[in-house]
């Protein structure tokens, strides 16, 4: 099946409704099991799972839209989780909240793969610079990611609309999250 036909099939309204319902049941089931396990073992696991679930649900829902938009909240949450609980949890968040929803909804493309790689690398930096305040490191890393993604978008020849709706929107949302809510979220987790 050629790529165009496959993408059209994946954007069919009936297919989306069926996929959305099945995935929603699966997500709730997994979340419920993880909730029970986290209540037994440790409360922080519940917090991490809630953040991962929320981020994945937002990413999954925006991927079902007919136009491309990337809210990018998983970058904020991954840096938050990395700083609060460790790098391995931040990388887990990136895999579950960014990679899997894009894979399920057939929105996984080369710029998404580079975004995931860049996010993992920037999480490693955030994990190493624990003395730098959370909001400061978040704003710096958001700007670095934006610059790297713009360079990649230009190299791949993406049109201006896609650059604005994905890379630009992602940048603005993350700036707002780090500047406006970063300290509050960090205070809640520590």
Phi and psi in degrees as GROMACS dihedral restraints (atoms count N, CA, C in turn):
[ dihedral_restraints ]
;  ai    aj    ak    al  type     phi  dphi    fc
    3     4     5     6     1   -72.3    20    10
    4     5     6     7     1   159.8    20    10
    6     7     8     9     1   -62.0    20    10
    7     8     9    10     1   -39.1    20    10
    9    10    11    12     1   -61.8    20    10
   10    11    12    13     1   -46.9    20    10
   12    13    14    15     1   -63.5    20    10
   13    14    15    16     1   -40.1    20    10
   15    16    17    18     1   -63.2    20    10
   16    17    18    19     1   -44.3    20    10
   18    19    20    21     1   -64.3    20    10
   19    20    21    22     1   -39.9    20    10
   21    22    23    24     1   -63.5    20    10
   22    23    24    25     1   -42.2    20    10
   24    25    26    27     1   -61.0    20    10
   25    26    27    28     1   -41.0    20    10
   27    28    29    30     1   -72.3    20    10
   28    29    30    31     1   -16.0    20    10
   30    31    32    33     1  -101.5    20    10
   31    32    33    34     1     1.9    20    10
   33    34    35    36     1   -62.6    20    10
   34    35    36    37     1   135.0    20    10
   36    37    38    39     1   -60.5    20    10
   37    38    39    40     1   -44.5    20    10
   39    40    41    42     1   -63.0    20    10
   40    41    42    43     1   -41.6    20    10
   42    43    44    45     1   -63.9    20    10
   43    44    45    46     1   -41.6    20    10
   45    46    47    48     1   -63.7    20    10
   46    47    48    49     1   -42.6    20    10
   48    49    50    51     1   -63.3    20    10
   49    50    51    52     1   -42.9    20    10
   51    52    53    54     1   -64.9    20    10
   52    53    54    55     1   -46.5    20    10
   54    55    56    57     1   -62.5    20    10
   55    56    57    58     1   -41.8    20    10
   57    58    59    60     1   -63.4    20    10
   58    59    60    61     1   -43.8    20    10
   60    61    62    63     1   -65.6    20    10
   61    62    63    64     1   -47.6    20    10
   63    64    65    66     1   -63.2    20    10
   64    65    66    67     1   -43.9    20    10
   66    67    68    69     1   -67.0    20    10
   67    68    69    70     1   -37.9    20    10
   69    70    71    72     1   -62.1    20    10
   70    71    72    73     1   -44.9    20    10
   72    73    74    75     1   -61.5    20    10
   73    74    75    76     1   -43.7    20    10
   75    76    77    78     1   -62.5    20    10
   76    77    78    79     1   -44.4    20    10
   78    79    80    81     1   -63.3    20    10
   79    80    81    82     1   -42.3    20    10
   81    82    83    84     1   -65.2    20    10
   82    83    84    85     1   -40.2    20    10
   84    85    86    87     1   -62.1    20    10
   85    86    87    88     1   -48.2    20    10
   87    88    89    90     1   -62.7    20    10
   88    89    90    91     1   -43.9    20    10
   90    91    92    93     1   -61.6    20    10
   91    92    93    94     1   -41.8    20    10
   93    94    95    96     1   -63.8    20    10
   94    95    96    97     1   -45.0    20    10
   96    97    98    99     1   -62.2    20    10
   97    98    99   100     1   -44.8    20    10
   99   100   101   102     1   -66.6    20    10
  100   101   102   103     1   -34.3    20    10
  102   103   104   105     1   -61.9    20    10
  103   104   105   106     1   -47.0    20    10
  105   106   107   108     1   -60.5    20    10
  106   107   108   109     1   -44.5    20    10
  108   109   110   111     1   -64.0    20    10
  109   110   111   112     1   -39.5    20    10
  111   112   113   114     1   -71.4    20    10
  112   113   114   115     1   -32.7    20    10
  114   115   116   117     1   -68.1    20    10
  115   116   117   118     1   -31.9    20    10
  117   118   119   120     1   -74.0    20    10
  118   119   120   121     1   -44.4    20    10
  120   121   122   123     1   -91.4    20    10
  121   122   123   124     1   -54.2    20    10
  123   124   125   126     1  -164.6    20    10
  124   125   126   127     1   138.6    20    10
  126   127   128   129     1   -67.8    20    10
  127   128   129   130     1   -32.4    20    10
  129   130   131   132     1   -63.8    20    10
  130   131   132   133     1   -28.4    20    10
  132   133   134   135     1   -63.5    20    10
  133   134   135   136     1   -39.1    20    10
  135   136   137   138     1   -62.4    20    10
  136   137   138   139     1   -42.2    20    10
  138   139   140   141     1   -61.7    20    10
  139   140   141   142     1   -46.2    20    10
  141   142   143   144     1   -61.1    20    10
  142   143   144   145     1   -46.3    20    10
  144   145   146   147     1   -64.0    20    10
  145   146   147   148     1   -37.2    20    10
  147   148   149   150     1   -64.2    20    10
  148   149   150   151     1   -44.4    20    10
  150   151   152   153     1   -63.7    20    10
  151   152   153   154     1   -44.3    20    10
  153   154   155   156     1   -62.5    20    10
  154   155   156   157     1   -46.2    20    10
  156   157   158   159     1   -62.4    20    10
  157   158   159   160     1   -43.6    20    10
  159   160   161   162     1   -62.6    20    10
  160   161   162   163     1   -47.0    20    10
  162   163   164   165     1   -63.7    20    10
  163   164   165   166     1   -43.5    20    10
  165   166   167   168     1   -64.6    20    10
  166   167   168   169     1   -40.6    20    10
  168   169   170   171     1   -64.0    20    10
  169   170   171   172     1   -41.6    20    10
  171   172   173   174     1   -64.3    20    10
  172   173   174   175     1   -46.4    20    10
  174   175   176   177     1   -63.5    20    10
  175   176   177   178     1   -43.5    20    10
  177   178   179   180     1   -61.8    20    10
  178   179   180   181     1   -45.2    20    10
  180   181   182   183     1   -64.8    20    10
  181   182   183   184     1   -42.3    20    10
  183   184   185   186     1   -69.5    20    10
  184   185   186   187     1   -28.3    20    10
  186   187   188   189     1   -68.9    20    10
  187   188   189   190     1   -23.4    20    10
  189   190   191   192     1   -80.8    20    10
  190   191   192   193     1    -9.3    20    10
  192   193   194   195     1   -67.8    20    10
  193   194   195   196     1   154.1    20    10
  195   196   197   198     1   -76.0    20    10
  196   197   198   199     1   -18.9    20    10
  198   199   200   201     1  -110.5    20    10
  199   200   201   202     1   155.1    20    10
  201   202   203   204     1   -82.1    20    10
  202   203   204   205     1   125.0    20    10
  204   205   206   207     1  -147.5    20    10
  205   206   207   208     1   142.4    20    10
  207   208   209   210     1  -130.6    20    10
  208   209   210   211     1   109.6    20    10
  210   211   212   213     1   -73.6    20    10
  211   212   213   214     1   -28.9    20    10
  213   214   215   216     1    70.6    20    10
  214   215   216   217     1    14.3    20    10
  216   217   218   219     1   -62.6    20    10
  217   218   219   220     1   -21.2    20    10
  219   220   221   222     1   -64.8    20    10
  220   221   222   223     1   -26.2    20    10
  222   223   224   225     1   -67.9    20    10
  223   224   225   226     1   -46.5    20    10
  225   226   227   228     1   -58.5    20    10
  226   227   228   229     1   -50.6    20    10
  228   229   230   231     1   -64.9    20    10
  229   230   231   232     1   -34.5    20    10
  231   232   233   234     1   -67.9    20    10
  232   233   234   235     1   -40.8    20    10
  234   235   236   237     1   -65.6    20    10
  235   236   237   238     1   -41.5    20    10
  237   238   239   240     1   -60.0    20    10
  238   239   240   241     1   -49.6    20    10
  240   241   242   243     1   -66.8    20    10
  241   242   243   244     1   -39.2    20    10
  243   244   245   246     1   -60.3    20    10
  244   245   246   247     1   -46.2    20    10
  246   247   248   249     1   -69.4    20    10
  247   248   249   250     1   -34.9    20    10
  249   250   251   252     1   -84.4    20    10
  250   251   252   253     1   -36.4    20    10
  252   253   254   255     1  -125.4    20    10
  253   254   255   256     1   -15.7    20    10
  255   256   257   258     1   126.1    20    10
  256   257   258   259     1   158.8    20    10
  258   259   260   261     1   -61.5    20    10
  259   260   261   262     1   -41.2    20    10
  261   262   263   264     1   -61.5    20    10
  262   263   264   265     1   -34.5    20    10
  264   265   266   267     1   -72.0    20    10
  265   266   267   268     1   -35.3    20    10
  267   268   269   270     1   -64.3    20    10
  268   269   270   271     1   -41.9    20    10
  270   271   272   273     1   -68.3    20    10
  271   272   273   274     1   -38.5    20    10
  273   274   275   276     1   -59.9    20    10
  274   275   276   277     1   -41.8    20    10
  276   277   278   279     1   -61.1    20    10
  277   278   279   280     1   -44.6    20    10
  279   280   281   282     1   -60.4    20    10
  280   281   282   283     1   -43.0    20    10
  282   283   284   285     1   -65.8    20    10
  283   284   285   286     1   -47.6    20    10
  285   286   287   288     1   -76.4    20    10
  286   287   288   289     1   -40.4    20    10
  288   289   290   291     1   -89.5    20    10
  289   290   291   292     1   -20.9    20    10
  291   292   293   294     1  -114.3    20    10
  292   293   294   295     1   -50.3    20    10
  294   295   296   297     1   -69.4    20    10
  295   296   297   298     1   -52.6    20    10
  297   298   299   300     1   -62.9    20    10
  298   299   300   301     1   -47.4    20    10
  300   301   302   303     1   -60.5    20    10
  301   302   303   304     1   -36.6    20    10
  303   304   305   306     1   -68.8    20    10
  304   305   306   307     1   -37.1    20    10
  306   307   308   309     1   -66.9    20    10
  307   308   309   310     1   -45.0    20    10
  309   310   311   312     1   -64.0    20    10
  310   311   312   313     1   -38.9    20    10
  312   313   314   315     1   -95.7    20    10
  313   314   315   316     1    11.7    20    10
  315   316   317   318     1    59.4    20    10
  316   317   318   319     1    33.5    20    10
  318   319   320   321     1  -107.1    20    10
  319   320   321   322     1    12.1    20    10
  321   322   323   324     1   -82.9    20    10
  322   323   324   325     1   109.6    20    10
  324   325   326   327     1  -131.5    20    10
  325   326   327   328     1  -175.8    20    10
  327   328   329   330     1   -63.6    20    10
  328   329   330   331     1   -36.9    20    10
  330   331   332   333     1   -70.6    20    10
  331   332   333   334     1   -31.0    20    10
  333   334   335   336     1   -67.7    20    10
  334   335   336   337     1   -42.1    20    10
  336   337   338   339     1   -61.9    20    10
  337   338   339   340     1   -43.0    20    10
  339   340   341   342     1   -65.9    20    10
  340   341   342   343     1   -37.2    20    10
  342   343   344   345     1   -61.9    20    10
  343   344   345   346     1   -41.2    20    10
  345   346   347   348     1   -65.0    20    10
  346   347   348   349     1   -45.2    20    10
  348   349   350   351     1   -61.6    20    10
  349   350   351   352     1   -45.0    20    10
  351   352   353   354     1   -63.0    20    10
  352   353   354   355     1   -42.4    20    10
  354   355   356   357     1   -61.0    20    10
  355   356   357   358     1   -43.1    20    10
  357   358   359   360     1   -62.7    20    10
  358   359   360   361     1   -45.9    20    10
  360   361   362   363     1   -60.6    20    10
  361   362   363   364     1   -43.7    20    10
  363   364   365   366     1   -69.5    20    10
  364   365   366   367     1   -30.6    20    10
  366   367   368   369     1   -65.5    20    10
  367   368   369   370     1   -36.6    20    10
  369   370   371   372     1   -63.1    20    10
  370   371   372   373     1   -40.9    20    10
  372   373   374   375     1   -64.6    20    10
  373   374   375   376     1   -45.8    20    10
  375   376   377   378     1   -60.5    20    10
  376   377   378   379     1   -37.2    20    10
  378   379   380   381     1   -67.4    20    10
  379   380   381   382     1   -33.2    20    10
  381   382   383   384     1   -79.9    20    10
  382   383   384   385     1   -23.6    20    10
  384   385   386   387     1  -104.7    20    10
  385   386   387   388     1    59.8    20    10
  387   388   389   390     1   -69.9    20    10
  388   389   390   391     1   -19.0    20    10
  390   391   392   393     1   -80.5    20    10
  391   392   393   394     1   -18.3    20    10
  393   394   395   396     1   -79.5    20    10
  394   395   396   397     1   132.8    20    10
  396   397   398   399     1   -55.6    20    10
  397   398   399   400     1   147.1    20    10
  399   400   401   402     1   -56.3    20    10
  400   401   402   403     1   -48.0    20    10
  402   403   404   405     1   -64.0    20    10
  403   404   405   406     1   -42.5    20    10
  405   406   407   408     1   -62.3    20    10
  406   407   408   409     1   -49.4    20    10
  408   409   410   411     1   -65.9    20    10
  409   410   411   412     1   -35.8    20    10
  411   412   413   414     1   -63.8    20    10
  412   413   414   415     1   -44.9    20    10
  414   415   416   417     1   -65.8    20    10
  415   416   417   418     1   -40.0    20    10
  417   418   419   420     1   -65.9    20    10
  418   419   420   421     1   -47.4    20    10
  420   421   422   423     1   -67.8    20    10
  421   422   423   424     1   -33.4    20    10
  423   424   425   426     1   -62.9    20    10
  424   425   426   427     1   -42.8    20    10
  426   427   428   429     1   -66.1    20    10
  427   428   429   430     1   -41.4    20    10
  429   430   431   432     1   -61.5    20    10
  430   431   432   433     1   -45.5    20    10
  432   433   434   435     1   -62.3    20    10
  433   434   435   436     1   -41.4    20    10
  435   436   437   438     1   -60.4    20    10
  436   437   438   439     1   -47.1    20    10
  438   439   440   441     1   -62.4    20    10
  439   440   441   442     1   -46.1    20    10
  441   442   443   444     1   -62.9    20    10
  442   443   444   445     1   -39.8    20    10
  444   445   446   447     1   -70.5    20    10
  445   446   447   448     1   -35.9    20    10
  447   448   449   450     1   -63.8    20    10
  448   449   450   451     1   -43.5    20    10
  450   451   452   453     1   -59.4    20    10
  451   452   453   454     1   -46.2    20    10
  453   454   455   456     1   -64.4    20    10
  454   455   456   457     1   -41.6    20    10
  456   457   458   459     1   -60.4    20    10
  457   458   459   460     1   -41.2    20    10
  459   460   461   462     1   -67.9    20    10
  460   461   462   463     1   -39.3    20    10
  462   463   464   465     1   -64.2    20    10
  463   464   465   466     1   -38.3    20    10
  465   466   467   468     1   -82.3    20    10
  466   467   468   469     1    -8.6    20    10
  468   469   470   471     1    75.4    20    10
  469   470   471   472     1    32.2    20    10
  471   472   473   474     1   -68.6    20    10
  472   473   474   475     1   148.9    20    10
  474   475   476   477     1   -76.5    20    10
  475   476   477   478     1   164.3    20    10
  477   478   479   480     1   -61.2    20    10
  478   479   480   481     1   -39.5    20    10
  480   481   482   483     1   -60.7    20    10
  481   482   483   484     1   -43.9    20    10
  483   484   485   486     1   -67.0    20    10
  484   485   486   487     1   -37.9    20    10
  486   487   488   489     1   -64.6    20    10
  487   488   489   490     1   -40.5    20    10
  489   490   491   492     1   -70.7    20    10
  490   491   492   493     1   -47.2    20    10
  492   493   494   495     1   -70.7    20    10
  493   494   495   496     1   -28.3    20    10
  495   496   497   498     1  -102.2    20    10
  496   497   498   499     1   -67.7    20    10
  498   499   500   501     1   -69.3    20    10
  499   500   501   502     1   -45.7    20    10
  501   502   503   504     1   -67.2    20    10
  502   503   504   505     1   -46.5    20    10
  504   505   506   507     1   -63.5    20    10
  505   506   507   508     1   -41.7    20    10
  507   508   509   510     1   -57.5    20    10
  508   509   510   511     1   -46.0    20    10
  510   511   512   513     1   -61.3    20    10
  511   512   513   514     1   -48.1    20    10
  513   514   515   516     1   -64.3    20    10
  514   515   516   517     1   -45.3    20    10
  516   517   518   519     1   -60.7    20    10
  517   518   519   520     1   -44.3    20    10
  519   520   521   522     1   -67.8    20    10
  520   521   522   523     1   -37.1    20    10
  522   523   524   525     1   -60.8    20    10
  523   524   525   526     1   -44.6    20    10
  525   526   527   528     1   -63.6    20    10
  526   527   528   529     1   -45.0    20    10
  528   529   530   531     1   -62.5    20    10
  529   530   531   532     1   -46.7    20    10
  531   532   533   534     1   -68.5    20    10
  532   533   534   535     1   -48.1    20    10
  534   535   536   537     1   -71.5    20    10
  535   536   537   538     1   -40.3    20    10
  537   538   539   540     1   -89.0    20    10
  538   539   540   541     1   -34.2    20    10
  540   541   542   543     1  -125.2    20    10
  541   542   543   544     1    -5.2    20    10
  543   544   545   546     1   -58.2    20    10
  544   545   546   547     1   -49.5    20    10
  546   547   548   549     1   -65.3    20    10
  547   548   549   550     1   -38.7    20    10
  549   550   551   552     1   -64.5    20    10
  550   551   552   553     1   -47.0    20    10
  552   553   554   555     1   -63.7    20    10
  553   554   555   556     1   -41.3    20    10
  555   556   557   558     1   -64.5    20    10
  556   557   558   559     1   -40.1    20    10
  558   559   560   561     1   -64.4    20    10
  559   560   561   562     1   -34.8    20    10
  561   562   563   564     1   -68.5    20    10
  562   563   564   565     1   -31.3    20    10
  564   565   566   567     1   -89.5    20    10
  565   566   567   568     1   -19.1    20    10
